[in-house]
Structure formats: C-alpha cells, structure tokens
Amino acid sequence: MEVVHKIGRRKTAVARVYVSEGKGNITVNKRKFEEYFATATLQYKVKQPFTLTDTDGNYDVKINVYGGGITGQAEAVRLALSRAMCEIDEENRLALKPEGLLTRDPRMVERKKFGQKKARKKFQFSKR
C-alpha cells in the first residue's frame, strides 16, 4: 500500500494527513501524538475514525496541522483521517457517515462590519 494523502479543515485549521501501513505510530508536526494533543477528549477525537472502523494500530500516520486552536486542529485531523480511511476501504464509509465524520463543518467566524463593535454587536446608542 502506498501513502494516502488527505486534507481536512475546520474553522481556520488545516490538517494534512499521510497514512501508510504500520504499527499505529502517530506523529503531529514532528512531535508525539500524546504530547501535541494533551487532553483525553482531543486524543479521542483524533482516534475516532480508527475506533469506528476497527483499524486501531494498523496504520502509521504523519500529520501536519496549522492554524486555528487546538480543538479546531483536532477536528480537522479527524476529518482528514476519515477521508483517508474511506479511500483505503470504501466499506469504512458505512461506519463513518452516520457519525457525521465525513461532513465538513462550515461554521466560520463572521467578519467584523465597519461602524460596529463586532460582527453583530453595535456601539451603544444614545438618544440624547
């Protein structure tokens, strides 16, 4: 099996994932996976595609991720891994699709408008 390359995005985070057959080693930005995603919830989010497809420990993963915060990065990695698992075996789609792991979350930060304090908040109005 050759290396499978996929991209996942969430808010302003972009994750590039390279999946190859191996022993289950995951490196994120040339650091250990557990070191980069410190909390258990983030680690669970990243490993979710593997647990749902019963392929935990079968693939080595190299991840480059940048932009956004740590949670957005974890969700971007999850989307990229889900896409990679679908390319490796089309049967994985049946397990990942109902969980919503193949859907790109479109929610982005709304831009600030001129003449306003934030995107929707206005400056205080004074009648007199």
C-alpha positions in Angstrom: 0.0 0.0 0.0 1.3 3.4 -0.9 0.9 6.5 1.2 -2.6 8.1 1.2 -2.6 11.9 1.5 -5.8 13.8 2.5 -6.7 17.3 3.8 -9.2 18.2 6.5 -10.3 21.7 7.5 -12.2 23.2 10.5 -12.6 26.9 11.0 -9.1 28.2 10.2 -7.3 25.0 11.0 -5.9 22.9 8.1 -4.6 19.3 8.6 -2.6 17.3 6.0 -2.6 13.6 6.8 -0.3 10.9 5.4 -1.5 7.4 6.1 0.6 4.3 5.5 0.6 0.7 6.8 2.5 0.3 10.1 2.2 -0.3 13.8 0.0 2.6 14.8 2.6 5.4 15.3 1.0 8.9 15.1 3.2 12.0 14.8 1.8 15.5 14.7 4.2 18.3 13.5 7.2 16.0 14.2 6.1 15.6 17.8 4.4 12.6 19.6 0.6 12.5 19.2 0.0 12.3 23.0 2.4 15.3 23.5 0.7 17.5 20.9 -3.0 16.7 21.8 -2.6 16.6 25.6 -6.2 16.1 26.8 -8.1 12.8 26.5 -11.0 14.3 24.7 -8.8 15.6 21.9 -7.0 12.3 21.6 -10.4 10.6 21.4 -11.5 12.9 18.6 -8.4 12.2 16.6 -8.6 8.4 17.1 -12.3 8.2 16.4 -12.0 7.2 12.7 -9.8 4.3 13.7 -12.0 3.0 16.5 -15.2 3.2 14.4 -13.5 1.2 11.5 -11.7 -1.3 13.9 -8.3 -0.4 12.4 -6.7 0.9 15.6 -2.9 0.2 15.4 -2.8 -0.9 11.8 -1.6 2.4 10.2 1.3 4.9 10.7 0.1 8.5 10.5 2.1 11.6 9.8 0.2 14.8 10.4 1.0 18.4 9.5 -1.5 20.8 11.1 -1.6 24.6 11.3 -4.0 27.5 12.0 -6.8 27.9 14.5 -6.9 26.5 18.0 -6.1 23.1 19.4 -9.8 21.8 19.2 -10.2 23.0 15.6 -7.0 21.3 14.7 -8.1 18.0 16.3 -11.4 18.1 14.4 -9.5 19.0 11.1 -7.3 15.9 11.7 -10.4 13.8 12.4 -12.0 14.8 9.0 -8.7 14.2 7.1 -8.3 10.7 8.7 -11.9 9.9 8.0 -11.4 10.8 4.3 -8.2 8.7 4.2 -10.0 5.7 5.8 -12.7 5.9 3.1 -10.0 6.0 0.3 -8.3 2.9 1.8 -11.5 0.9 2.0 -14.9 2.0 0.7 -16.6 -0.1 3.3 -15.4 2.3 6.1 -17.8 4.9 4.7 -20.8 2.9 6.1 -19.3 3.3 9.6 -18.1 6.9 9.4 -21.0 8.6 7.5 -23.8 8.0 10.2 -21.4 9.5 12.9 -21.0 12.7 10.8 -17.2 12.3 10.4 -17.3 12.9 6.7 -19.1 16.2 6.9 -17.0 19.4 6.7 -18.3 21.7 9.4 -19.0 25.0 7.6 -19.2 27.3 10.6 -16.6 30.1 10.4 -16.1 33.3 12.4 -18.3 36.1 10.9 -16.4 39.1 9.8 -16.5 42.4 11.7 -18.5 45.1 10.0 -17.5 48.8 9.8 -19.4 51.1 12.1 -20.0 48.3 14.6 -18.2 47.0 17.6 -18.1 43.3 16.4 -19.8 41.2 13.8 -23.3 41.8 15.2 -22.8 44.0 18.3 -23.3 47.7 17.7 -21.9 50.7 19.5 -24.0 52.0 22.4 -26.9 54.1 21.0 -27.5 57.4 22.8 -30.8 59.1 22.0 -29.9 62.4 23.8 
